[in-house]
Amino acid sequence: MTLNAILYLLLLAVKKKSDSGFDVAVEKVNSAGWKKEAQETITECALRELQQEFGIITSASSLVEAGIVRFHFETKKEWDNECHVYKIMNYAGKYKDSDEMKELQYFDVNDLPWNKMRESDKTWLPKMLKWEMLNEDFYHSDEGKVISYTSN
């Protein structure tokens, strides 16, 4: 008898710093995140940031859209952001620490370091891992605690 199993892994890292002052993410386990530059498309931004933060190279055809997660903050509106979430099916290069991220490693999706992640990750990430399309809004205190959220 042959048993075929698929192991799902998630590449995550610890955020070292925030140039924008977004301190609620510092020292938390996270994935690559991006701030889109004016001339870029969302896809171009994702590809650039993956290379800058994780040292990996992929193509637009390897990105699988998983949806959008929006983060809103009580008074620090400059922290509000809309994250376009992708799964990456193939990449090249050796992942490595960067100026913004450290301790990159693969985690089994059944054994994620939830206690080292942002509170909102515990809600949207399991949905993404089940291949549900995301359309989430999280409302946070300025300290990063989730006050409420909606899933559309």
C-alpha positions, 0 to 999 in steps of 0.5 A: 500500500502506498500512502501519499501525504502532503506536508503544508509549511508556512515560512515565517519570521520575527519582525525586527523593526518598524521604520514607520513606528508600527511597533505592535508588530515588532518582535512578533512572528509574521510573514513578509508584509509590504507597503506599496510604492506609488508606481507599483501594482499590488503584485509587483509590490508583493514580489519586491517585498518577498525578495527584500524581506525574505530573500526569495524570488518568485513570479506573479504566476506562482502567487495565489490570491487568498484575499484581503485583510484590513487593519484599523486602529483607534487613533493611530490612523497612519497604522491603518492598512489593507493587506493583500494576502497571497500563497506562494506555490514556488520560489527560488533562492535561499531564505535569509534574514534581512534588515526587517526580519530575522529567524526565518523558518518553516513551520508546520501549519499544525504547529504554528507559534500562535503565542508569538503572533499578533492576536488577529493572526489567530482569526484570519490565518486558519481561514487562509490555510483552509483555502477560504477567501479572506475579506476581513476587517480588524479593529484594534486598540493602539496597543494592538489588541483586537477590539472587534472584527468582521468577516465579509 
